[in-house]
């Protein structure tokens, strides 16, 4: 059965799951979420798709999962090669997934939204500058970690890489310039050269144009 991923292109968390599905060689298809017109905030979505009102959501027959790290872990159970070679690597992958969700993706997702998807007159300058500072600290951690290694965990791409890259391939500005972080830049290039890698907007349908905004 084809796996279904409820998602939309602008969602970096959805991208983490979509990338794991695509690079893992799974038979899957995206199910479009009309995020900018409020679908995830609606009663039907919370009742039928995800009570948390979030994306992504993976559906595999009777299995329905939310949270990108949980989805990636489930795909490892189904044969994904990105779970690490042993229990120690699996724990280290999970450590980086927690770090990403707390320090990197949560900040990058919010900043990108504030800088690109709010009307310009409603963009909070102080919050934007504060979040840029928080992200700079996270970039320092990741760039230093990658200074002497090709991948975040072990000697091959894992779910740690597919998680931490979640927002870093997007073209919209959010205070991240790959040229400022050479080790991150080299790592993103390596990852994009792996079999079946695709950019976010090639893997998932975009919601912003669908909302009538270019």
N, C-alpha and C positions, 0 to 999 in steps of 0.2 A: 504494500500500500504506500502511496506517495505521502510523505510527511508534509504537513502544512504548517507554515510559520506565519502567524499574524504579526504584521510588521509594517513599517513604512521607511522610506529611504533616508529620511533625515535623522532617524533614531540610531545613535551610535551603539546603544545596547542591543538593538535589533541586529545591527551589523555584526556584532560578535557572534551571535547565533547563526546568522545567515552564512558567514564566512566558515564557521565550523561545519555547517551542513555541506556547503559547496566543496570546500577543500577536502572534506572527509569522504567525498564521493557518494553522498546519499541522494536518493530520489526524493526531491522535495519541490515545493512550490510556495511562493509568497501569497499570503492573503492580505490584501490591502486594508490598512487602517486609515480612515480619514481623520487624522489626528487634529489638524488645524480647524476643522469644522466641529470639533468636540466629541467625536465618536467615543473615545475612551472615558469620557465623563458621563456618558449616557447610561441610563438604567439597563438597557438591553446588553450593552457590552459588559457591564459589571455582573450581570446575571448569567450571561451565556458564555462569556469568554474569560474574563479575569476579574474577580471581585476587587482586586487592588487597583483596577483602572490603569494598568500599565502595559507596556509592550517591551519585549516580544512575548508571544505565547506559542508554544509548540504543541501541535496535536498529532498524536500517533495512535490511531484507533481509539481505544478507551483511555489512553494516557493523555493528560493535558498538563503542561508544565509552563510556569513563568519563571522569570529571573534568568538572565543569560548564563550565569555560571552553572546553575542547575541544569539548564538545557545542554550545555557543553558536557557536563558530567554524564548525563543520560546518553548522549551520543557515544561517549567512551564505552559505556555498557553495551552499546550496539555495534561496536567495532571501530570507532574512530581511532586514528593513530596518535591523537594529540594529548593523551592522558598521562604521558611519562612512562619511563621504563620500569619503575618499581614504586613501592610505597613511599619511599623517601622523596622521589621526584613528584609524586602525586601530592604530597603534603606541601612541597615547595610551590607547586603550581597554584594550589589553593591559597597559599599565603599571598602570592602576587595578585590573585584575583580579588581577594579582600582589600589589599592595598589599593588596587586600581579603582575599585568601586567607592572607596572612601576618599582617596586623595587625588585621583586623576580624572576618571570619567565623570564623577558627579560634578566636579568643578568645571570641567571642559564643556559638559552638556549644558549646564546652566549659563555659562559665559557665552557660548555660541548662540543660545536662544536669545539672551539679552541683547547681543550685538547685531543679530541678523533677522530675527523673527518678531521683534517688537517694533511698532512704529518709532521712528527716530526720536520723536519728541518725548517718548515714554521710556527711553533707555536710561537707567539710573547710573550716572557717571561714577559716583563713589563706589557703588557695589561692583561695577565693572572693573575699576582699578584695583579694588581689594581682591577680587577673584583672580585677576591676572597675577598678583603677587603670590597667591596660594598655588596657582598652577606652575609658576616659575620654580617654586621649591620642589614640586613633584617632578618637573622635567629634570632638575638637577639630580635627583635620586636615580631616575631611570637612565639618564645619560651616563652617570658615573658607573652604574651597574653594568652597562653595555660597553664600557671602555676596554675590557679585556676578554669579551666573549661575544659570540655571534648571536646567541639566543638567550632569553631571560632565564630559562631553566634547562639544564642539560645541553646536549650537543645537537639538538634538532628542534624544529618548531613544535610548540606545545600550545595548550589552551592558555597558558600565561601570555604568550605572544598574541594569540587571537583575541585576548581580552584587552591587554594594554594598548593595542593599536586602535581600539574601537572608534575614537574620535579623531585620530591623527591623520587620516587620509582625506578628510573633508576639505573642500576648496574654500568654504566660507571663512572669513577672518575671525579668529578668537584668541589672538595673542600668542599664536604658535607659528614660528617660522623655522622650518627644518634646517635652514642654513645656520641657525644659531646653536644647533645641537647636533654636532657631527656624528656622534655615536648613535643617536636615535635615527638620524637620517640614513645612515648606512644600514641599520637594522630594518627600517621600513622598506628600503630598497631590496634587501635580501628577501624579506617576507613577500613582497609583491612579485618576486621572481619565482616563487614556489608554484607547483602545478595547481591549476584551477583557481588561483587567486583572482578576485575581481574587486573593483572599487565599489563603494556603497551604492551609488546610483545605478550601477550596472546590475547589481544583485536584487535590488528591491525597488518597487515603484515609489515615486516621489509624492509626498502629500502637499507640499507648499504650492506647486503650480495648480494642483487640483483644488486648492482653496482660493484660486483666482489671484495669486500673488506670484510675481516673477522676481 
